[in-house]
Amino acid sequence: MSAGLLVVGSIALDSVATPFGQTADAPGGSAVFFSAAGAILHPVQVVGVVGTDFPLDALKTLEARGVDLSGVERAPGESFRWKAKYSYDLSSRETLETRLGVFADFRPKLPPRFQDSRYVFLGNIDPELQLGVLDQVKSPELVACDTMNYWIHSKRDVLLELLRHTDILMVNDSEARELSGDWNIYRAARWILGHGPRMTVLKQGEHGALLVSSDATFKVPAYPLQEVFDPTGAGDAFAGGFMAYLAATDDLSPGNLRRAMVYGAAMGSFAVEKFGIQGLAGVTLADVRARVRVFKDLVHFEVDEERGA
Amino acid sequence: MSAGLLVVGSIALDSVATPFGQTADAPGGSAVFFSAAGAILHPVQVVGVVGTDFPLDALKTLEARGVDLSGVERAPGESFRWKAKYSYDLSSRETLETRLGVFADFRPKLPPRFQDSRYVFLGNIDPELQLGVLDQVKSPELVACDTMNYWIHSKRDVLLELLRHTDILMVNDSEARELSGDWNIYRAARWILGHGPRMTVLKQGEHGALLVSSDATFKVPAYPLQEVFDPTGAGDAFAGGFMAYLAATDDLSPGNLRRAMVYGAAMGSFAVEKFGIQGLAGVTLADVRARVRVFKDLVHFEVDEERGA
């Protein structure tokens, strides 16, 4: 079985400096990382906006992988640009510049065939726009959304309204702390579950990700990597793998949600191995499954109920 | 089967302030946390020193749980004291005072029956003293040691000599980074394996612990806790659980080493739930096994080789 998968989010030109090199105006943004990862598992429908300066080649590459860009508007003006620099150990980054460009006036409009999507990911954009997208989807089966500290502080009421229509809030653990006002991530997760979502996925960077629902907690560590080049987009690639796995299997059982977490973590690991979306280029389903098996071994142990300890 | 388990380390009076309260001159130190946790699984032999001011009740409580203190010297003078304050979210701490007292002139001497110990844990003390203890053990089966940044910088050569006689280096990930000069923990682990130990256990606080050998990597997350009161001693409680599980089962197979990691993580979780060693008081083997089962569920997923994704 299979079901339509929709993402709305930023389509950006990223200029990123890490200790290993830098990029200038490379394709990025939440919708791009999400669909570059997700398309490995399932077709993705993208809603977003680019300026007249956006390189068409980058979009064509995504289309060739099964990404439907008919919801991407081309507006007069400059594309959204983001410039950042990472610390020597990649553990922190500084945003040097954010230029909204055509994103400032973006009002997402879904092509008719996108309105039947059953799996919806609302990437980190203004919660009013996220709600606006959701209004256009006829009967979604699963709605997941991301947000960030900026919206948590500037549009808290709208965000809380969005949460009431969201099945899964997928944020960094620092964002969960900000939103809930609680530094303990398990209490922060409970707070989230009390405000609408029936699950929350907390992204923890080099420490993996956590799924919390009312009756289960599941942890997937990060994939063991000896070389990390660019952490940009890892969270969105995770979201793409997670949502695309669920759409491809059309199965929301607890066991399948756990597998989706592992597919997400595998996608995040490919994303960080090269600059921008290059790490996801050329990755096959077999590559992903090989990493899923490594994850299985990474955490596997047998309980010893009958032994002498 | 069962084998002697020896620990050398500090026996301290800790004064710790957290957002939830504070203690003054409470029993602590690496050897105390190690044995308070380890004794739940297996008898522990302790080598250390206390001053004439150390409360005998605290030691009697340990003895009642199967800790052999005949290697603890009572020297004229003050006990080792450590004073620290944690940040509001317990993520960092500041050491306010360290008074070595009788620890300054400590020269560990093993009672004859301790010299047959087969499982040896060298807690975080001067690497010269760690080597001095090891010299007195006749034929150890497994030697694990801890260290800290202070020794990495001030006694690097002695520490490297110690590593050549160590099976498992068990340190915080920040210490592994300092020692190896590499911020990537998997490369840091490889560096360690190239300098003597055949395994390394990297303790990652709220993110669990990692076991790396030449042919396997195993990750155990931290136990999901909604209430953490005092992180002091979690790493030593982990070490106590890990080593005591190995001594109790006398089994160094890869599968049993993984289980030992989980028992260690369970002990660390009990340690942080109350101040000092109180979190470990009253914990039974059944309590520990219940947490081991929770760990199993926390990371469990089935691989889907045959499915359609």
Contacts between the chains, C-beta under 8 A, distances in Angstrom:
chain1	res1	chain2	res2	distance
A	1	B	308	7.8
A	41	B	309	5.6
A	42	B	309	7.9
A	88	B	183	7.3
A	89	B	183	3.9
A	91	B	183	7.9
A	183	B	88	7.3
A	183	B	89	3.9
A	183	B	91	7.9
A	184	B	225	7.9
A	184	B	226	6.0
A	184	B	227	7.6
A	184	B	228	7.1
A	186	B	224	5.3
A	186	B	225	6.8
A	186	B	226	4.7
A	187	B	226	5.2
A	190	B	226	7.5
A	204	B	207	7.5
A	207	B	204	7.5
A	207	B	207	4.4
A	208	B	221	7.8
A	216	B	297	7.7
A	217	B	224	5.3
A	217	B	298	6.0
A	218	B	298	6.6
A	218	B	299	7.4
A	218	B	300	7.9
A	218	B	301	7.3
A	219	B	221	4.5
A	219	B	224	7.9
A	219	B	298	5.3
A	219	B	299	5.8
A	220	B	299	7.6
A	220	B	301	7.9
A	221	B	208	7.8
A	221	B	219	4.5
A	221	B	221	6.7
A	224	B	186	5.3
A	224	B	217	5.3
A	224	B	219	7.9
A	225	B	184	7.9
A	225	B	186	6.8
A	226	B	184	6.0
A	226	B	186	4.7
A	226	B	187	5.2
A	226	B	190	7.5
A	227	B	184	7.5
A	228	B	184	7.1
A	245	B	309	5.7
A	248	B	308	6.7
A	248	B	309	4.7
A	249	B	307	6.5
A	249	B	308	6.7
A	249	B	309	5.8
A	255	B	301	7.0
A	255	B	302	6.1
A	258	B	300	7.3
A	258	B	301	4.0
A	258	B	302	8.0
A	259	B	301	5.6
A	259	B	302	7.1
A	259	B	303	7.8
A	259	B	304	5.8
A	261	B	301	7.5
A	262	B	301	5.8
A	263	B	309	7.3
A	285	B	309	7.2
A	289	B	305	7.3
A	292	B	303	6.0
A	293	B	303	6.0
A	295	B	301	8.0
A	296	B	301	7.2
A	296	B	303	5.3
A	297	B	216	7.7
A	298	B	217	6.1
A	298	B	218	6.6
A	298	B	219	5.3
A	299	B	218	7.4
A	299	B	219	5.8
A	299	B	220	7.5
A	299	B	299	4.0
A	300	B	218	7.9
A	300	B	258	7.3
A	301	B	218	7.4
A	301	B	220	7.9
A	301	B	255	7.0
A	301	B	258	4.0
A	301	B	259	5.5
A	301	B	261	7.5
A	301	B	262	5.8
A	301	B	295	8.0
A	301	B	296	7.2
A	302	B	255	6.1
A	302	B	258	8.0
A	302	B	259	7.1
A	303	B	259	7.8
A	303	B	292	6.0
A	303	B	293	6.0
A	303	B	296	5.3
A	304	B	249	8.0
A	304	B	259	5.8
A	305	B	289	7.3
A	307	B	249	6.5
A	308	B	1	7.8
A	308	B	248	6.7
A	308	B	249	6.6
A	309	B	41	5.7
A	309	B	42	8.0
A	309	B	245	5.8
A	309	B	248	4.7
A	309	B	249	5.7
A	309	B	263	7.4
A	309	B	285	7.3
